[in-house]
């Protein structure tokens, strides 16, 4: 069961990595196309700035998840590393509980924002704003799941079946 969860999680991580790559590539292409059309063809792609802004929102939240699973977010663990192993586990469980609480608050706020904005269309691209904000609860739910996995692995002293991700 554990290896099945790890395999599903690795596949999900791979999909999100490719999504981030595609989003970044599309953003570059759209911005470049807008610059070319604006300065050389003397017209602007009205929707380009809006769509790239939406892509940036998705890129930030999906990128936050990827940074979180690789422990690349800013953290201060100098003191924690000097604690005895049992106390370190207790501190980790406590801090992970705080992280889950904070992520749940953002998830709930993102969900409410998403629901409230589905009827509102963006001016240029006419995209429902709910599609822009749906990434907030998705990424927070993924980070909550990751925090639960990290806590489980820390308490049991085990690690993912194939090493590396998710902990």
C-alpha positions as a printed NumPy array, in Angstrom:
array([[  0.   ,   0.   ,   0.   ],
       [  2.821,   2.373,   0.91 ],
       [  4.604,   1.887,  -2.407],
       [  1.308,   2.393,  -4.266],
       [  0.821,   5.753,  -2.535],
       [  4.439,   6.671,  -3.245],
       [  4.081,   5.72 ,  -6.931],
       [  0.866,   7.701,  -7.32 ],
       [  2.482,  10.635,  -5.567],
       [  5.58 ,  10.5  ,  -7.785],
       [  3.367,  10.417, -10.881],
       [  1.429,  13.429,  -9.587],
       [  4.666,  15.284,  -8.893],
       [  5.882,  14.538, -12.428],
       [  2.624,  15.808, -13.939],
       [  2.857,  19.015, -11.905],
       [  6.507,  19.508, -12.917],
       [  5.495,  19.279, -16.579],
       [  2.562,  21.625, -15.976],
       [  4.95 ,  24.199, -14.511],
       [  7.304,  23.801, -17.476],
       [  4.45 ,  24.184, -19.971],
       [  3.045,  27.213, -18.133],
       [  6.43 ,  28.917, -18.067],
       [  7.039,  28.133, -21.74 ],
       [  3.612,  29.433, -22.745],
       [  4.146,  32.585, -20.723],
       [  7.417,  33.275, -22.537],
       [  5.845,  32.631, -25.95 ],
       [  2.786,  34.8  , -25.237],
       [  4.812,  37.713, -23.854],
       [  7.267,  37.472, -26.763],
       [  4.392,  37.393, -29.265],
       [  2.846,  40.438, -27.625],
       [  6.141,  42.35 , -27.783],
       [  6.598,  41.458, -31.462],
       [  3.045,  42.42 , -32.395],
       [  3.165,  45.634, -30.379],
       [  6.48 ,  46.986, -31.657],
       [  6.673,  45.556, -35.165],
       [  3.078,  45.045, -36.275],
       [  1.701,  48.016, -34.284],
       [ -1.122,  46.214, -32.522],
       [ -1.332,  44.486, -29.198],
       [ -2.754,  41.154, -28.146],
       [ -5.322,  42.467, -25.686],
       [ -5.655,  39.197, -23.822],
       [ -1.932,  38.446, -23.447],
       [ -1.2  ,  40.35 , -20.233],
       [ -4.297,  38.978, -18.569],
       [ -3.63 ,  35.366, -19.535],
       [  0.034,  35.518, -18.54 ],
       [ -0.979,  36.967, -15.167],
       [ -3.356,  34.034, -14.669],
       [ -0.61 ,  31.624, -15.696],
       [  1.711,  33.265, -13.188],
       [ -0.799,  32.625, -10.395],
       [ -0.896,  28.941, -11.36 ],
       [  2.888,  28.847, -11.696],
       [  3.398,  30.317,  -8.221],
       [  1.022,  27.948,  -6.446],
       [  2.132,  24.813,  -8.288],
       [  5.747,  25.884,  -7.849],
       [  5.11 ,  26.349,  -4.128],
       [  3.978,  22.752,  -3.941],
       [  7.086,  21.553,  -5.782],
       [  9.328,  23.626,  -3.514],
       [  7.529,  22.256,  -0.466],
       [  7.978,  18.604,  -1.38 ],
       [ 11.692,  19.192,  -1.914],
       [ 12.076,  21.198,   1.331],
       [ 13.167,  24.277,  -0.616],
       [ 11.036,  26.794,   1.265],
       [ 12.807,  29.06 ,   3.703],
       [ 13.126,  27.473,   7.117],
       [ 15.105,  27.913,  10.294],
       [ 16.099,  24.56 ,  11.736],
       [ 19.429,  25.276,  13.433],
       [ 17.969,  24.835,  16.917],
       [ 15.77 ,  21.877,  15.973],
       [ 18.729,  19.911,  14.591],
       [ 20.465,  20.172,  17.977],
       [ 17.53 ,  18.639,  19.87 ],
       [ 17.406,  14.976,  20.91 ],
       [ 15.577,  12.737,  18.382],
       [ 12.397,  12.328,  20.451],
       [ 12.074,  16.067,  21.112],
       [ 12.828,  16.737,  17.435],
       [  9.899,  14.477,  16.458],
       [  7.586,  16.255,  18.903],
       [  8.611,  19.668,  17.547],
       [  8.149,  18.404,  13.98 ],
       [  4.645,  17.104,  14.709],
       [  3.723,  20.394,  16.397],
       [  5.091,  22.57 ,  13.591],
       [  3.474,  20.353,  10.955],
       [  0.147,  20.745,  12.774],
       [  0.591,  24.523,  12.565],
       [  1.462,  24.232,   8.864],
       [ -1.667,  22.15 ,   8.234],
       [ -3.775,  24.707,  10.103],
       [ -2.339,  27.584,   8.036],
       [ -2.685,  25.675,   4.764],
       [ -6.277,  24.784,   5.6  ],
       [ -7.058,  28.458,   6.25 ],
       [ -5.603,  29.383,   2.848],
       [ -7.408,  26.424,   1.234],
       [-10.744,  27.527,   2.666],
       [-10.195,  31.15 ,   1.66 ],
       [ -9.109,  30.086,  -1.822],
       [-12.159,  27.867,  -2.168],
       [-14.503,  30.682,  -1.151],
       [-12.739,  33.079,  -3.524],
       [-12.975,  30.521,  -6.335],
       [-16.713,  29.962,  -5.791],
       [-17.424,  33.692,  -5.512],
       [-15.609,  34.489,  -8.765],
       [-16.845,  31.82 , -11.162],
       [-19.55 ,  34.164, -12.452],
       [-17.106,  37.003, -13.052],
       [-15.356,  36.952, -16.44 ],
       [-11.982,  38.524, -17.052],
       [-12.325,  41.613, -19.265],
       [-10.094,  40.699, -22.214],
       [ -9.957,  36.902, -22.309],
       [-13.436,  36.371, -20.837],
       [-12.178,  33.519, -18.656],
       [-14.21 ,  32.825, -15.5  ],
       [-12.076,  34.01 , -12.575],
       [-12.916,  30.832, -10.68 ],
       [-10.578,  28.933, -13.007],
       [ -7.749,  31.234, -12.003],
       [ -8.344,  30.741,  -8.28 ],
       [ -9.02 ,  26.99 ,  -8.358],
       [ -5.274,  26.385,  -8.093],
       [ -5.249,  27.779,  -4.534],
       [ -7.308,  25.009,  -2.903],
       [ -5.667,  22.39 ,  -5.139],
       [ -2.119,  23.357,  -4.184],
       [ -3.008,  23.754,  -0.507],
       [ -4.651,  20.321,  -0.447],
       [ -1.533,  18.82 ,  -2.029],
       [  0.698,  20.552,   0.518],
       [ -1.522,  19.343,   3.383],
       [ -1.196,  15.8  ,   2.051],
       [  2.576,  16.276,   1.784],
       [  2.722,  17.545,   5.374],
       [  0.789,  14.501,   6.559],
       [  3.223,  12.246,   4.687],
       [  6.231,  14.052,   6.162],
       [  4.745,  13.703,   9.629],
       [  4.033,  10.009,   9.101],
       [  7.554,   9.333,   7.851],
       [  9.087,  11.301,  10.731],
       [  7.036,   9.507,  13.391],
       [  7.546,   6.018,  11.989],
       [ 11.17 ,   6.627,  11.093],
       [ 10.525,   5.226,   7.633],
       [ 11.046,   6.891,   4.302],
       [  9.382,   6.716,   0.902],
       [  9.798,   3.391,  -0.873],
       [ 11.847,   4.79 ,  -3.744],
       [ 13.731,   7.472,  -1.852],
       [ 13.626,  11.221,  -2.294],
       [ 10.102,  12.37 ,  -2.815],
       [  7.67 ,  12.797,  -1.104],
       [  9.66 ,  13.437,   2.03 ]])
